[in-house]
Amino acid sequence: MAAEAHSDVPDRFTSGMQFSALAKDGVRREVKLEEFWPHKEFLVMKFQGIDSISDAERLIGSELQIPAVERAQLASGWNYVSDLEGCTVFDGALEVGKVADVEFGAGEAPLLVVKSGASSYEIPFAEAYLKRVDLKGKRIDMLLPDGLLEVNGPLTPEEKAQQNKQ
């Protein structure tokens, strides 16, 4: 199967490496890397026991995860996607909502999918907008461009009232 690697750690992948494949429906499956090779911008991975196309198709869309204890140490200012999920995003003093997911492929910066009640926003996790990330406090402080939240999704009456107070 072809995978998009979100790791800047050289030689991160090794034969025999264990992954947890988390499907979009929440089903988790343990897989062991048999062999792998680069192909264009992807990494082609062959897992033990996955010997047919139909077996591999069951993994499409899954997120491959490694145990937290096996994660590489990151340089200051870098974050693991899994650490961002559940953080509350603030635009200045305005609480926007909680990070429900992080999506890749829509541009240079990954998109934080932020949920607040019935509202949902896609906010670029770009250094230009970022003030501070407090993973222990589960808080992301940003200064977003005017109108980004309105373009991205409607503000609730409570959000509009809070924004007008600023």
Secondary structure as UniProt FT lines:
FT   STRAND          2..3
FT   TURN            10..11
FT   TURN            15..16
FT   STRAND          18..22
FT   TURN            24..25
FT   STRAND          28..39
FT   TURN            40..41
FT   STRAND          42..47
FT   TURN            48..49
FT   HELIX           53..57
FT   TURN            58..61
FT   STRAND          63..65
FT   HELIX           68..70
FT   TURN            76..77
FT   HELIX           81..84
FT   TURN            85..86
FT   STRAND          88..91
FT   TURN            92..93
FT   STRAND          94..103
FT   STRAND          111..116
FT   TURN            117..118
FT   STRAND          119..124
FT   TURN            127..129
FT   STRAND          130..134
FT   TURN            135..138
FT   STRAND          139..142
FT   TURN            146..147
FT   HELIX           148..152
FT   HELIX           157..165
//
